[in-house]
Amino acid sequence: MRTRQIKPSFYTSDDTGDLDFHIRDLFIGLWLMADRRGRLKYQPNIIRATLYPHKLDSISDADIVKWLDILHKRHLITIYSVAKQRLIQVNAFERHQHCHHKEAESILPKKPQRIRRQRKIAPDKSEAGAPDKTGTGPSSSTSTSTSTSTSSSSSRRNDAEDLYKNLKEKEILKKKRIDELKDLLKTAEKNHETARAKFIADIICEKMKVGT
């Protein structure tokens, strides 16, 4: 395992602050196991033995699988396959980690880019060259173009809907977190805990900034 950095904002972020303790601990452990590009092999049994050698009786491989799945659904990691090998990519790893310049380069393949290709539909031999109902020529190219356009439009619409849903969920989590912090601020002020109240107020101000 390697030495990695952890920022204070990790514990107040809307993406990680509300995670279950075990899942958040596993996420940090993945940073230690990942290479300089944030990649590691998807091996729940190895991850369990490496990160929890003293808790093998209470934490199972199934627990690791379940927690990894949650991290994947929260877009904190990406689980993918290359040549029948399952891998994990810690998302935004290189943005937050500054690896030592002597650390070895990654030998694990990155997630392949999805390239959308338009599938060509060969015209029916019996209709090849035959005029369409309007008498202007073959209609197969027009049909193919229309089908491709419809499919592309539907795909863009689905992507937009997914993005809106994800942003909406983050906004709800953000509002909930701010409300909780405001309650803590009231309690701190009531108990005359000046330093704690100022710290909480600073976090609230940070979270209420546009784009956070």
Secondary structure, DSSP 8 states (H G I E B T S, - for coil): -------GGGGT-TTTTTS-HHHHHHHHHHHHHS-TTSEEE--HHHHHHHH-TT-TTT--HHHHHHHHHHHHHTTSEEEEEETTEEEEEETTHHHH----TTS----S----------------TTTTT---TTSSS--HHHHHHHHHHHHHHHHHHHHHHHHHHHHHHHHHHHHHHHHHHHHHHHHHHHTT-HHHHHHHHHHHHHHTSTT-
